[in-house]
Amino acid sequence: MNLPKLILTDIDGVWTDGGMYYDETGNEFKKFNTSDSAGVLFCRLKNIPVGIITGEDTNIVKRRAEKLKIDIVHLGVSDKLAVAQSICKELKISLKDVAYIGDDLNDVSLLGAVGISAAPANAPKYIRWKVDFVCKKNGGEGAFREFVETIFDKCNAMEDILKKYGL
């Protein structure tokens, strides 16, 4: 396995537990696991762009993406495969050069088209059956970081990352 040239991710159900929290005034909240930010950092250390493709279109996701300096952000997407194809065309890469993690029905076509696919442990079984590997972690519990680390491990790239931190 070679390192992907692009790593794409869904948000709800992958970076979050999929829950949507509202207060009495209608404010929406999402809980992100800070562990996932290390996955973005690891990609940056290997010059691999990270992209978010999600059906949700919220300022919460925008703010999280800005904080982590995510390279590519597409919110409110109904056809994730078409968006990924457009990104690949712009970057002059193939979908087979892409790794993607998703967790639900709107991810199926993209999961089937990329070179490396994964799902969190708590994705429905019909999604888990369609991917190259299933994370041990649930969505919202560091599944994105596990996804990145697993790819880097399989490509013998994690050791370089750890050396940068004196490990």
N, C-alpha and C positions, 0 to 999 in steps of 0.2 A: 504494500500500500504506500502511495506517495502522499505527502502533505497536500491538502486541497489548496486551491488558489483563492478560494472564497469560502467563508463560513456564513451560512444564513440560519436564522432562527425565527420561530414563532415566539410570541410573548405569553399570552394567557394560556396557562396549563403547562408551560415550559419554565419561564422565568418566575411565574406566579403560580399559586395553587389553583388558579382558575376562579377563585371567589371574587365577587364584586361587592364591596362594602359601601354602604351609604349611611350618612348621618341623617338626622331629622330634617335638615335644611336642604338635602339633596346632594351634598358634596360626596363625591366618589373617592374611594380609597383603594389602593392595591398594595399588597405587601410583596416586596422584592427581597430575595436572599442575596446579601452582599457577596457571598461566595462566588456567584456567577460573574462578578466583575473581574475576578482573577482570570477567568476564561478569556475575557476580552483582552486583558493585559498580556496573556500568553500569546494570543494571536498577534497582537501589536509587536511583540518581541521577535516574532518570526515573519513580520511584514505581510500578514494575511489579513485582508480586510474582513470586517464583520458587518453583516447586514441584518436588519429586522424587516420582516414582512409579516404584517398582522392585519387581521380583519378589524381590529379595534382602532378607533381614531380618537385618542384622548390626549390631553395635555400631560397626564401622568406619564405615559409612555414616552412622549416627546422629551419631557424633563429628564427621565432616566437615561435616554439615549444621548442627550446633550451632556449630561454629567459624565458619562463614560466615553464620550467622544466617539460614538459609534459612527462608522464610515458611511453607511447607507441605511436610510430609514424610509420605509413605505408603510403608511398607516391607512386604514380603511380599505384594504385590498380584498376584492372578492375572488379574483383569479390570480392566485399566488404563482402558479406556473408561468403565466404570461409575463408577470413582473420579473420573475427570475430570469426568464429568457431575454428580456430587455436588458437587464443588468449584465448578463453574460455577453451580450452583443456589444454593449458599451465597453466592457473590460477586455473584449476579444479573447474570451475563454469559452469552453464548452460546459454544459450542465454537468458533464462527468467530472469536471474539475471542482465541483461544488460539494460541500457537505451541508446537510440541512437537518435540523431537529424540529419535529412538530408532534402534535398530540391528538389531532382530531380529523374529522371528515374533510374539512377544507384544506388539509395538508396532504391528502393522499396522492394527488397527481404529481405534486412537487417531490414528495418522498420517493415516488417511483421513478423519477427522471434524473435524480442527482447521482453522483458517484458514490457518496457515503450518506446513509440515512440512519436516523435514530429517533427514538421516542422515550419519554420519561417512563418510569416503572408503572405509573398509574394511568397511562393512556389506555383506552379501550383495547381489548385483545385483538380486535380486527385491525387496529392500527399497528399494534406490536408485531403482528404476523407479517406486516408489509415492509418492515425496516431491517437494515443490516444488523443493528444491535439495539438492545433495550437497556437503558440506564438502570442502575440499581436504585437511584434516587428518584423520588417523585418530583413532579413539577413544583416549583417554588421552594425546593429543598437543595438547590445546587445542581440540578440536572444539566444545565448548560455547561458549567465548569467540568462536570464529569465527562460530558460529550467531547469537549475540547481535549481534556487530558487523555481520554481513551484514544483518540485519533493520534495525538502526539506520541503516546506510548507505542502504538502500533507502527509508527513511522520513525521510531528511535529519535525523537526530537525533544522529549520531555527532559532528558538528562541535561541537555544544553540550557534549558530554562532553569532548572534547579541549580545548576552551577552558578548562574548569575546571582543567586540568592545565598551562595555559600553552602549549598547542600550537596 
